Amino acid sequence: MSLLTVNQEKCERDGICAEVCPAAIIEFKDKDAFPTLVHGGDKLCIKCGHCVAVCPHGAMSHVIMKPEECPPVKEDWLFGPEQVEHFMRYRRSIRNYKKKQVEQEVLTKLINVARFAPSGHNRQPVKWLVINERDEVQRMAGFVIDWMRHLIKEDSPLVAAMNLNRVVAFWEGGNDPICRNAPHIIITYAHKDDGTAPTACTIALTYLELAASSFDLGACWAGYFNAAATFWPPMQKELGFPEGNISFGAMMVGYPKFKYQRLPLRKDAAIIWR
């Protein structure tokens, strides 16, 4: 089966598909020709779907996606600049959660939004691990504390840099400074040798955090958790990633205990114009 199929009755030969193709594998051999693949183009395609998505006539099909399978853009749903600014500024790092589990179906929908985050060469390397039970979240938080105690014992420079004595003291006082009593932790992981994975996982979790409020959820980066998942072998063993895979980020998720009423201020942007 051909990688690309052109409906010649619909195609207007306007060249848009060739212009947007990031791999430059679509060509028009002459002004009256229909778009075709360059020689070897099937091996260079990154399967991004730009050619299918951009065609205003619905004339282009890719072997893995047809125009009728791709939802149309709803212009009246798109944000204007003021709405985008409000939405972005409304985002808060949520560290107080209700004692309520989030339905698995809701978490699945949230991840299914985040999976559309961009990745280098459209490799889509991101995989997801959801720690879904509150007791298991707390058990894994205990491994983070074990890692911190190890660093304190070894007099690591990280102890002062990360205030680990204070964090451990909070934990021993019955508090949870690691996961903030969140009911769920969502982790992105990928193969350690994939150079696109760190950025892709970070962007995917950012998408997830931004999308959370639309599901009435709150989220916060679980920095201590991910640090331990990166450096503490006992925790890595418990997480049980497939061979060669490592954590590239973790997010607390749950129903927020409080609702924020205002948009706080931030420093002005430091911009250099050249």
N, C-alpha and C positions, 0 to 999 in steps of 0.2 A: 504494500500500500504506500502511495506517495505521501511524503511528509506534509505537503501543502496541496490543497485542492481548491481550485478557483471556479466559482460559478460564473461562467462566461456570460450568462444572460443578465446577471446583476452587476458584474464588474464594469466600472466606468474607466478603468485604466488611468486613474488619476495619479498613481505613483505614491500615494500616502503610505501604503504598507512597506514599500522599499525604503522610504525616508526614515520611518520610525524604527526599523529593525535594528536592534543594538548590535547584532552580529554581522550586519550588512550582507546577508545571504540571499536577498530577493533582488532580482534584476528584471528589467524590461529590455529585451534584445533589440527592439526598435519601437518607434512611436505607436505602431498599430498592434504591438504584441501584448499578450496578457502576462502578468507577473509569473516568473518561474524562479526556481532555485538556481543559484550559482553552482558550479561543479564542486562537489564535496560539501555542499551546504547542509546536508542532512547530519553530518558529523559535527558541524559548528553550531547548530541550533541550540539555544539554551532553554527552549520550551517556555518562554515567558508569556506567550499569547498576545503580544502587542499587535501583531498583524491582524489577528482576529478581532481584538477589542477596538482597534482604531478605524476599521473600515466602515464608513457611513452607510454602505449599501448591503452589508451582511454577506459579502461575496467570498470572503476568505475563510477556509476551514483548515485547521491543523489536525494532524492525526490523533492528538490527544484532546482536542476540544473543537467543538463546532459553534458557530455564532448563536444558534438557538439554545445551546447549553449554558451560555454566559449571560447572566442577568443584565438587562439594559440599565444604563445610568439614569437615575431619576433626578433630573435637573432641579426640581423643586425641593429635594431633600438636601441639597448641597448648602454648606454654611457660607456666609459672607465673612469678611475679615473681622468684623466686630463680634460675631458669634463664635468664631474660632478663638479669638483672644479671650473671650469670657470662658469658653470651655476649657482652654488650656490653663487659665489662671484659677479656675474652680478646682482643679485637681489638687488633692491634698494627700500627703503621706499619712495613712490611717494607722494609728497604733493603739486604738481602743476598739474592741469588738464585742458585739453581743454574744451571749452564750447560746448561739444558734448555728446549727450546721447549714451550709449552703447545699442545696440539692445538686446531686451529681449531674443532672441534666443541664443546670445553669452553668456549672463550671465547664462542662463540655462546650456549651455555646460560646462562653467567653474565650476559651482556647481556640475555638474555630474562627473567631474574629482575629485573634492574634496571629494565627498561622499565615495570614496574608501579608505579614510584614516582609519588606524586601530583604533579599540576601544576595551576596556577591555571585554573579554569573547565574543567578536564579537556582543555586544549588539546593536551597531549602534543606539545610542540614539539621534544623532544630528538631529535637525530640523532647517529650514532656514527661515528667514524673510528678504525680499529684499525691502528696501525703494527705489522705482524706479523712482520717480520724483524729480527733483532738488528742486522745491519749497517745497516739503514735507521734503526733507533732511534739508533744512534751517529752516523749522518750528520746526523740532525735535531738531535741534541745539539750537534753542531758549529755549527749555526746559532744556537743559544742562546749559545754561547761568543762567536760573532761579534757578537751583540747586546751582550753584556757588554763586550767590547773597545771597541765603539763608545761605550758609556756612559762607560767609563774615559777614553777619548780626549776626550770632551766634558765631562769633569769633572762629571758628573751627580751630584746629591745622592743618587741611588740607590746609588751606588758604596759609600758608607760604610754606608748603611742596610741593604744586602743583602750586605755583605762580599764585593763582587765581585772585588776584587784577589786575595783568598784563594781564591775559587772558581776563577778562571782559572789561578792558580798550581797548584792541585790538578790541573786538567785537563792542563796542560802537563807535569806530572810523571807522566802516564800513568794517572791515576785518572779516574773518572767521577762527579763530584759532581752532575751534571745528572739522569741517568736511573739511576744506581746499577747500571749493567750489567744492568738489567732487560731481559728478552727482548722485552717488548711495552709499548707505550703505548696506552692507550684514551682517546680524546678525545671530549667531548661538544660539539656545536656546534648552532647554530640561527640563525634570521634575527636580525640586529642590532636590528630594530625591534619584535621581539616582547617586550613588557614582562614576560611570564611566564617567559621563557627563562632568565635568569640563575639564578633560584631553582630552576626545574625541573631544570636541568642539574646544579646542586649537589646537589640531593636524589637525583637518579638516580645520580650517582657515589658518593654516600654509601651508597645501597642496594648498589651494586656492590662497594664496599669491604667492607661488612658480610657480603655473601654469599660473598665470595672464599674464606674459610676452609672453607666447606662443600664446596668443590671442591678442597681441599688446596692452595689458592693463597694468596699474599700480595699485598698492594697497598699503595701509598703515593701520596699526592697529589704530583703533579709540578709544584710551584709555579714553579720557574724556567722550566720548559718552557712552562707556560701563559702566564707573563708575556711571554715572547718571542713566543709565538703571538699575543698580544694587541697588542703594540706594535712588532714588527719586521717591516716589509713583506717583506723577502726570505724570511723564514720562512713568512709568510702565503701567499706565492706558491707555495712548495714544498708546503705542506699542501693547497693546491688546493681550498679550500671553494667550494661554489657561490656565485654572485654574491649579495652581500648577507648572507652567513652568516659568523659569526665563532666562535672558540673561547670556550667558557665554563667549561672545566675539563679537566684531564688527569690520568691515573692510571697509575702504573707497575704492572705486573702480571707475576707469574711464580711459579715454585715456590720457596718459602722455603728458604734454605740452612740455617737453624737453626730449632729449635722452642723456643718460650718455655715456661718451667716454672711461672711464678708470675704473679699479677696485681698489677702495681705500684700504688702509692698515688697519689692525687691530692688536690688541695686540697679542703677542704669546700666545699659549695655555698654561694654567697652569695645568700641569699633575703630578699626584702622582702615581708612580708605586709601587705595593706591590707584 
